[in-house]
Amino acid sequence: MNHILRRIVGRERARAKEKGKEKRGSDDGDREAARANLSGIVAVVSVLVMLSATAALATATEPPTPFHVYGWVKYSNGTAVLGPNVSMTNLNTTEDYTVETNASSNYYQVITSSCNVSEGDVLRLNASDGVNSVSYEVTVTSENMTDGGLFEQNLTIQSPQVGICGDCDAFPGVTTNDGWLIIMNVTFPGDPRYALVNLWAADCDGFEGITTNDGWLIIMNVTFPGDPRYALQCAA
């Protein structure tokens, strides 16, 4: 009997021992799986952090793009304002830009970059002939940034209103000589012999710009005084 009891006890102890091994094996497997899952999560997070850092670095090191603003300055009668005084200010940042002009031209330009101009900035352009001036404001759009600037921002200064309408030569009064002077001035542009003394007075037909029509109108006005068809109309 004692022999049988010892055998039974021995079998139970063996079973308990096997169960203990199985339990320890299961716990070890769970721990290994947890470690594997944790390693995977760490790897994914590391990749995301690396990608974010790479994107931030790419954005920070993106080279600036050129931004060009240019145009021409003229009087309301179409005459060029040579060597104009032009300024451009960013009203958002208060920055004043360097404007390039030439004494023999009415062209101006500003060359800067995307470091100094952004979408939504309001730029104020001002042009002056030393006496008369004009201001103009424009908002920078995303298209402007993509295109690389604001092109042909032309500025028009009101023609000075002095003297007598039609009297554009160096002699007092409106005569046919004024009309012929305008015709020769337009026909031979730049010839100092036909320089107009008063640009405002020369633009007398009611349309912008000095043309031969202004000259012929003066000639007809003098030839047929009082005829309303040939009334002179300089800019107000």
Secondary structure, 3 states (H helix, E strand, C coil): CHHHHHHHHHHHHHHHHHHHHHHHHHHHHHHHHHHHHHHHHHHHHHHHHHHHHHHHHHHHCCCCCEEEEEEEEEECCCCECCCCEEEEEECCCCCECCCEECCCCCEEEEEEECCCCCCCCEEEEEEECCCCEEEEEEECCHHHHHHCEECCCCEEECCCCCCCCCCCCCCCCCCHHHHHHHHHHHHCCCCHHHCCCCHHHHCCECCCCCCHHHHHHHHHHHHCCCCHHHCCECCC
